[in-house]
Amino acid sequence: MSKSNVSVSLAVDAERLWRRHMDLAKIGATAKGGVNRQALTPEEARARVQLRDWAEARGFSTAIDAIGNLFFRREGTDPDAAPVVTGSHIDSQPTGGKFDGAFGVLAGLEVLEAVEDAGIVTKRPLEFVAWMNEEGGRFQPATMGSAVYAGKADFEEMLDVVDADGVKVRDALPDAIAATPGAAPRELGAPMAAYIEAHIEQGPLLEMAEKTVGVVTGIQGARWFAVEVLGEEAHAGTTPNAARKDALKAALAMINEMQALMEDPTDTLRFTIGRLEVSPGSPNTVPGRVFFTVDFRHPDLAVFTDKGDRISEICRRNAHGLPVTVKETYHVPPITFHEDVVGRVREAVNSLGYAHMDIISGALHDAKYMNDICPSAMIFVPCERGLSHNELENAAKDDLAAGTRVLAEALVALANA
């Protein structure tokens, strides 16, 4: 392998990249054109084998860690240097799309192949990774593999997580690890020099702005709450309003005040009541119990903290004397990606001339946890109508290639810095 002045972006093969997406999508394919390839299933194991076969055919080595994160490596001239890493995930929602996660993994493979094809020498090794259980569709929480890798989730606790059928992670994990026999052991938390994750946007902003690439500067924070209001069931026709203990009336007052609190003329804030359960659910019975969930997100820490902290207060103030329980079930503060790595992405997209914009990620990604252990960033490309977590999810071949070219230039620059 000799040194080369060829730009790695010129070696990115759009047809090969697209073909790999279509081939991987055959594993766990659904009738509507999506994929059902949930974490630690036989379908995901087959996808792991496919990645291994593609990577090892080009001479890249395979490694796997204790939680099932799968790494592929192209060596650099300094074998002791920490690698520059990219990647995402190959697990899906039960009715997922063929690009969510898969693009970041296959873009990583394409970068390593493009570097190889161009004969480019890098000082640091280059790696791409398929993180275990990013989606959280089968096992909760989401982003499990990267959280364990970064030391943000306890390994033993995650092994005891159970799916809807009573299967524990520790029961399903051995088959996933056995799918790639001969893979070298990878230490959890092994150092990385930098990390960049490519992903479809999963929202409509790039498409609406007619931009090809999103330079992701951070990830908005998310706070989830579970609220239970207990009233008293009563006959709808005979019980006077003054005598009622209507759990739904109280819950609606809570939701309405929260909705007013969350009004945002900039349309930055995200507020969702995703589940609303009314019991007993009879048309002629005053509701005796209401359960609902709150999903609140914002990229600014001050707003994230202030408005999130007021949710419990609003629920108690509007309970009208009824017992109410408010439990915060998820709390991930917003993050800002490392300016040096974001800068490398911006330099790459400017040099390639793609229309681009800075963007905040509305969804959580594995890059959030990598940002805790090494300088990190993300690259977004558009997806049709912003549709994701849906079998109809779609992305354009040229956009996938553009994002991969930006990724390639940024990774090589970091690997030789």
C-alpha positions as CSV (number, residue, x, y, z in Angstrom):
1,M,0.0,0.0,0.0
2,S,1.5,3.3,-1.1
3,K,0.8,6.9,-0.2
4,S,-1.7,8.6,-2.4
5,N,-2.8,12.2,-3.0
6,V,-6.2,11.0,-4.4
7,S,-9.1,12.4,-2.5
8,V,-10.9,9.6,-0.7
9,S,-14.3,11.1,-1.7
10,L,-13.5,10.3,-5.3
11,A,-13.2,6.6,-4.4
12,V,-16.6,6.4,-2.7
13,D,-18.7,4.1,-4.9
14,A,-22.3,5.2,-4.9
15,E,-23.5,2.1,-6.6
16,R,-21.7,-0.3,-4.2
17,L,-23.1,1.7,-1.3
18,W,-26.6,1.5,-2.6
19,R,-26.3,-2.2,-3.5
20,R,-25.2,-3.0,0.1
21,H,-28.2,-1.2,1.5
22,M,-30.5,-3.2,-0.7
23,D,-28.7,-6.5,0.1
24,L,-28.8,-5.8,3.9
25,A,-32.5,-4.9,3.7
26,K,-33.2,-8.4,2.5
27,I,-32.4,-9.7,6.0
28,G,-35.6,-9.3,8.0
29,A,-37.4,-7.8,5.0
30,T,-41.1,-6.9,5.5
31,A,-43.9,-7.0,3.0
32,K,-44.2,-3.2,2.9
33,G,-40.5,-2.7,2.0
34,G,-39.1,-2.2,5.5
35,V,-37.2,-4.4,7.9
36,N,-37.9,-6.2,11.2
37,R,-34.4,-6.9,12.5
38,Q,-34.7,-6.4,16.2
39,A,-31.7,-6.6,18.5
40,L,-30.3,-10.0,19.3
41,T,-32.7,-11.9,17.0
42,P,-31.7,-14.5,14.3
43,E,-32.3,-11.8,11.7
44,E,-29.8,-9.4,13.3
45,A,-27.3,-12.3,13.7
46,R,-27.5,-12.9,9.9
47,A,-26.9,-9.2,9.3
48,R,-23.8,-9.4,11.5
49,V,-22.5,-12.3,9.4
50,Q,-23.1,-10.3,6.2
51,L,-21.1,-7.4,7.6
52,R,-18.3,-9.7,8.6
53,D,-18.2,-11.3,5.2
54,W,-18.1,-7.9,3.4
55,A,-15.4,-6.5,5.7
56,E,-13.1,-9.5,5.8
57,A,-13.3,-9.9,2.1
58,R,-11.4,-6.6,1.9
59,G,-8.9,-7.6,4.6
60,F,-10.5,-5.7,7.5
61,S,-10.3,-7.4,10.9
62,T,-13.3,-8.1,13.2
63,A,-13.7,-7.7,16.9
64,I,-16.6,-7.9,19.4
65,D,-17.0,-6.7,23.0
66,A,-18.8,-8.3,25.9
67,I,-22.1,-6.5,25.2
68,G,-22.1,-7.5,21.5
69,N,-20.9,-4.3,19.8
70,L,-19.2,-5.4,16.5
71,F,-16.1,-3.6,15.3
72,F,-14.3,-3.7,11.9
73,R,-10.8,-2.3,11.5
74,R,-8.4,-1.1,8.8
75,E,-4.9,-0.7,10.3
76,G,-2.9,2.5,10.3
77,T,0.8,3.0,10.3
78,D,0.8,3.4,14.1
79,P,-0.7,0.2,15.5
80,D,-0.7,1.7,19.0
81,A,-2.7,4.8,18.1
82,A,-6.3,5.0,19.2
83,P,-8.6,4.5,16.2
84,V,-10.8,7.0,14.4
85,V,-14.3,5.4,14.5
86,T,-17.6,5.7,12.7
87,G,-20.7,3.6,12.7
88,S,-24.3,3.2,13.9
89,H,-26.6,0.2,14.2
90,I,-28.2,-2.6,12.2
91,D,-31.1,-3.4,14.6
92,S,-34.5,-2.0,13.7
93,Q,-37.9,-1.3,15.1
94,P,-40.5,-4.0,14.5
95,T,-41.8,-2.1,11.5
96,G,-38.6,-0.2,10.7
97,G,-37.0,1.2,7.6
98,K,-34.0,0.0,5.6
99,F,-31.9,3.2,6.2
100,D,-32.2,4.0,9.9
101,G,-28.9,3.0,11.4
102,A,-27.9,0.8,8.5
103,F,-26.7,3.9,6.6
104,G,-24.2,4.8,9.2
105,V,-22.8,1.3,9.4
106,L,-22.6,0.8,5.6
107,A,-21.2,4.3,5.1
108,G,-18.4,3.2,7.5
109,L,-17.7,0.1,5.4
110,E,-17.7,2.2,2.3
111,V,-15.2,4.7,3.7
112,L,-12.8,1.9,4.6
113,E,-13.2,0.4,1.2
114,A,-12.7,3.8,-0.5
115,V,-9.6,4.4,1.5
116,E,-8.3,1.0,0.5
117,D,-9.3,1.5,-3.2
118,A,-7.5,4.9,-3.2
119,G,-4.4,3.4,-1.6
120,I,-4.5,6.0,1.1
121,V,-2.2,5.5,4.2
122,T,-3.5,6.7,7.5
123,K,-1.5,7.1,10.7
124,R,-4.4,6.0,13.0
125,P,-6.5,2.9,12.3
126,L,-10.0,3.4,10.9
127,E,-12.9,1.5,12.3
128,F,-16.6,1.2,11.8
129,V,-18.9,-0.3,14.4
130,A,-22.4,-1.8,14.6
131,W,-23.7,-0.9,18.1
132,M,-25.9,-3.4,19.9
133,N,-29.5,-2.5,20.5
134,E,-29.7,1.1,19.6
135,E,-33.4,1.1,18.9
136,G,-34.6,-0.3,22.2
137,G,-37.6,-1.9,20.4
138,R,-37.1,-5.4,22.0
139,F,-34.9,-4.5,25.0
140,Q,-35.2,-1.2,26.8
141,P,-33.4,1.1,27.2
142,A,-32.3,2.2,23.7
143,T,-28.6,2.9,22.8
144,M,-27.8,0.0,25.2
145,G,-24.5,-1.1,23.6
146,S,-22.9,2.3,23.3
147,A,-24.0,3.2,26.8
148,V,-22.4,0.1,28.3
149,Y,-19.3,0.7,26.2
150,A,-19.0,4.3,27.5
151,G,-19.6,3.3,31.1
152,K,-22.9,5.1,31.2
153,A,-25.0,1.9,31.8
154,D,-24.1,-1.0,34.1
155,F,-23.2,-4.1,32.2
156,E,-24.7,-6.6,34.6
157,E,-28.0,-4.6,34.9
158,M,-28.3,-4.5,31.1
159,L,-27.8,-8.3,31.0
160,D,-30.8,-8.8,33.2
161,V,-33.1,-6.6,31.0
162,V,-36.1,-8.7,29.8
163,D,-38.1,-8.5,26.6
164,A,-41.9,-8.9,26.3
165,D,-41.5,-12.7,26.1
166,G,-39.4,-12.9,29.2
167,V,-36.1,-13.4,27.4
168,K,-33.1,-11.7,29.1
169,V,-30.3,-10.0,27.2
170,R,-27.9,-12.5,28.8
171,D,-29.9,-15.3,27.2
172,A,-30.0,-13.8,23.7
173,L,-26.5,-12.3,23.6
174,P,-24.4,-15.6,23.2
175,D,-26.0,-16.3,19.8
176,A,-25.2,-12.8,18.6
177,I,-21.6,-13.2,19.7
178,A,-21.4,-16.7,18.2
179,A,-22.5,-15.4,14.8
180,T,-19.0,-14.0,14.2
181,P,-16.6,-16.8,15.3
182,G,-13.0,-15.8,15.3
183,A,-13.7,-12.2,16.1
184,A,-11.1,-10.8,18.5
185,P,-12.2,-9.7,21.9
186,R,-12.7,-5.9,22.2
187,E,-12.4,-4.3,25.6
188,L,-15.3,-2.2,26.8
189,G,-14.4,1.5,26.8
190,A,-11.2,0.9,24.7
191,P,-10.0,4.4,23.7
192,M,-11.0,6.2,20.5
193,A,-9.4,9.2,19.0
194,A,-12.6,10.5,17.5
195,Y,-16.1,9.4,16.4
196,I,-18.4,10.5,13.6
197,E,-21.8,9.0,13.0
198,A,-23.6,9.3,9.7
199,H,-27.4,8.9,9.8
200,I,-30.6,9.8,7.9
201,E,-32.1,12.9,9.6
202,Q,-35.4,11.1,10.6
203,G,-37.0,14.5,10.2
204,P,-38.0,16.9,7.4
205,L,-35.8,19.9,8.0
206,L,-33.1,19.1,5.4
207,E,-35.6,18.2,2.7
208,M,-37.6,21.4,3.5
209,A,-34.5,23.5,3.2
210,E,-33.3,21.7,0.1
211,K,-30.0,20.8,1.7
212,T,-28.0,17.7,1.0
213,V,-26.0,17.5,4.3
214,G,-26.7,18.4,7.8
215,V,-23.7,19.3,10.0
216,V,-25.0,18.1,13.4
217,T,-23.8,20.3,16.2
218,G,-25.6,18.5,19.1
219,I,-28.4,16.4,20.3
220,Q,-31.4,17.8,22.1
221,G,-32.1,16.6,25.7
222,A,-35.1,14.3,26.5
223,R,-37.1,13.9,29.6
224,W,-39.9,11.4,29.9
225,F,-42.6,11.2,32.6
226,A,-45.3,8.7,33.6
227,V,-48.3,10.2,35.3
228,E,-51.1,8.3,37.1
229,V,-54.2,10.0,38.5
230,L,-56.6,8.1,40.8
231,G,-60.2,9.1,41.1
232,E,-63.3,7.2,41.8
233,E,-65.6,5.3,39.4
234,A,-69.2,6.5,39.5
235,H,-72.4,6.3,37.5
236,A,-72.3,8.9,34.7
237,G,-76.0,9.6,34.8
238,T,-76.7,9.9,38.5
239,T,-73.5,11.4,40.0
240,P,-73.6,15.2,40.3
241,N,-70.5,17.0,39.1
242,A,-69.8,18.3,42.6
243,A,-69.7,14.8,43.9
244,R,-67.4,13.3,41.3
245,K,-63.8,12.4,41.6
246,D,-63.1,12.4,37.8
247,A,-59.6,11.3,37.1
248,L,-59.9,12.3,33.4
249,K,-61.0,15.8,34.2
250,A,-57.9,16.3,36.4
251,A,-55.6,14.7,33.8
252,L,-56.9,17.0,31.1
253,A,-56.3,20.0,33.3
254,M,-52.7,18.9,33.7
255,I,-52.2,18.3,30.0
256,N,-53.8,21.6,29.0
257,E,-51.5,23.6,31.4
258,M,-48.5,21.7,30.2
259,Q,-49.5,22.4,26.6
260,A,-49.6,26.1,27.4
261,L,-46.2,25.9,29.1
262,M,-44.7,24.2,26.1
263,E,-45.9,26.7,23.5
264,D,-42.8,27.8,21.5
265,P,-43.0,30.3,18.7
266,T,-39.6,29.1,17.4
267,D,-40.9,25.5,17.1
268,T,-37.7,24.2,18.7
269,L,-39.4,22.5,21.7
270,R,-40.9,19.1,21.4
271,F,-43.8,18.0,23.7
272,T,-45.8,14.8,23.3
273,I,-48.5,13.0,25.2
274,G,-47.8,9.6,23.7
275,R,-50.0,7.4,25.7
276,L,-53.3,8.1,27.4
277,E,-55.2,5.3,29.2
278,V,-58.6,5.8,30.8
279,S,-60.1,3.3,33.1
280,P,-62.5,1.5,33.2
281,G,-63.2,2.8,29.7
282,S,-66.9,2.6,29.9
283,P,-69.1,5.2,28.1
284,N,-71.3,5.7,31.1
285,T,-68.8,5.5,34.0
286,V,-66.9,8.4,35.5
287,P,-63.2,7.5,35.0
288,G,-61.5,6.2,38.1
289,R,-57.9,6.1,36.8
290,V,-56.0,7.8,34.1
291,F,-52.4,7.1,33.1
292,F,-50.5,9.2,30.6
293,T,-46.9,9.7,29.4
294,V,-45.0,12.9,28.7
295,D,-42.1,13.2,26.2
296,F,-40.4,16.6,26.5
297,R,-37.3,17.6,24.5
298,H,-35.2,20.7,24.0
299,P,-31.6,21.5,23.0
300,D,-31.0,24.3,25.5
301,L,-30.1,23.1,29.0
302,A,-31.7,26.0,30.8
303,V,-35.1,25.5,29.0
304,F,-34.7,21.7,29.4
305,T,-34.2,22.0,33.1
306,D,-36.8,24.8,33.9
307,K,-39.8,23.5,31.9
308,G,-39.0,19.8,32.7
309,D,-38.9,20.6,36.4
310,R,-42.3,22.3,36.3
311,I,-44.1,19.2,34.9
312,S,-44.5,17.6,38.4
313,E,-45.7,20.9,39.9
314,I,-48.4,21.3,37.2
315,C,-49.7,17.8,37.7
316,R,-50.0,18.2,41.5
317,R,-51.6,21.7,41.2
318,N,-54.3,20.3,38.8
319,A,-55.1,17.1,40.7
320,H,-58.1,18.7,42.3
321,G,-57.4,16.8,45.5
322,L,-57.0,13.4,43.8
323,P,-53.9,11.2,44.3
324,V,-51.4,11.7,41.5
325,T,-48.1,10.0,41.0
326,V,-45.5,11.6,38.7
327,K,-42.4,9.5,37.9
328,E,-39.6,10.7,35.6
329,T,-38.6,7.6,33.6
330,Y,-35.9,9.0,31.4
331,H,-33.5,12.0,31.7
332,V,-30.8,12.7,29.1
333,P,-29.5,16.3,29.0
334,P,-28.7,18.0,25.7
335,I,-25.2,17.7,24.4
336,T,-23.0,19.8,22.2
337,F,-20.6,18.0,19.9
338,H,-16.9,18.7,19.9
339,E,-16.1,21.8,17.9
340,D,-12.9,20.4,16.4
341,V,-14.7,17.3,14.9
342,V,-17.7,19.4,13.9
343,G,-15.2,21.6,12.2
344,R,-13.7,18.7,10.3
345,V,-17.2,17.8,9.0
346,R,-17.8,21.4,8.0
347,E,-14.5,21.7,6.2
348,A,-15.2,18.5,4.3
349,V,-18.7,19.5,3.2
350,N,-17.4,23.0,2.1
351,S,-14.6,21.4,0.1
352,L,-17.0,19.1,-1.7
353,G,-19.5,21.9,-2.3
354,Y,-22.7,20.3,-1.0
355,A,-25.6,22.5,0.1
356,H,-25.6,22.1,3.8
357,M,-26.9,23.5,7.1
358,D,-26.2,23.2,10.8
359,I,-28.8,21.1,12.6
360,I,-29.6,19.7,16.0
361,S,-30.5,16.1,16.3
362,G,-34.0,15.6,17.5
363,A,-33.4,11.9,18.1
364,L,-31.0,10.2,20.5
365,H,-28.1,8.4,18.8
366,D,-25.1,6.3,19.9
367,A,-22.9,9.4,19.2
368,K,-24.3,10.9,22.4
369,Y,-22.4,8.4,24.5
370,M,-19.3,8.5,22.3
371,N,-19.2,12.2,23.0
372,D,-18.6,11.4,26.6
373,I,-15.4,9.5,25.9
374,C,-13.9,11.1,22.8
375,P,-14.5,14.1,20.5
376,S,-17.6,13.3,18.4
377,A,-19.9,14.6,15.7
378,M,-22.6,13.5,13.3
379,I,-23.6,13.9,9.7
380,F,-27.2,13.9,8.5
381,V,-28.6,13.3,5.0
382,P,-32.3,13.9,4.1
383,C,-35.0,11.2,4.2
384,E,-38.2,11.5,2.2
385,R,-40.9,13.5,4.1
386,G,-38.8,13.0,7.2
387,L,-40.3,9.6,7.6
388,S,-38.5,7.1,9.9
389,H,-39.4,4.2,12.2
390,N,-41.7,3.3,9.3
391,E,-41.5,0.7,6.6
392,L,-41.9,3.4,4.0
393,E,-38.7,5.2,5.1
394,N,-36.7,6.2,2.0
395,A,-33.5,8.0,1.1
396,A,-31.9,9.0,-2.2
397,K,-28.9,7.2,-3.5
398,D,-27.1,10.4,-4.3
399,D,-27.7,11.8,-0.8
400,L,-26.4,8.7,0.8
401,A,-23.3,8.9,-1.3
402,A,-22.8,12.6,-0.6
403,G,-23.0,12.0,3.2
404,T,-20.5,9.2,2.8
405,R,-18.1,11.4,0.9
406,V,-18.2,14.0,3.6
407,L,-17.7,11.3,6.2
408,A,-14.7,9.9,4.3
409,E,-12.9,13.2,4.0
410,A,-13.5,14.0,7.7
411,L,-12.3,10.6,8.9
412,V,-9.2,10.6,6.9
413,A,-8.3,14.1,8.0
414,L,-8.7,13.0,11.6
415,A,-6.8,9.8,11.1
416,N,-3.8,11.8,9.8
417,A,-4.0,14.7,12.2
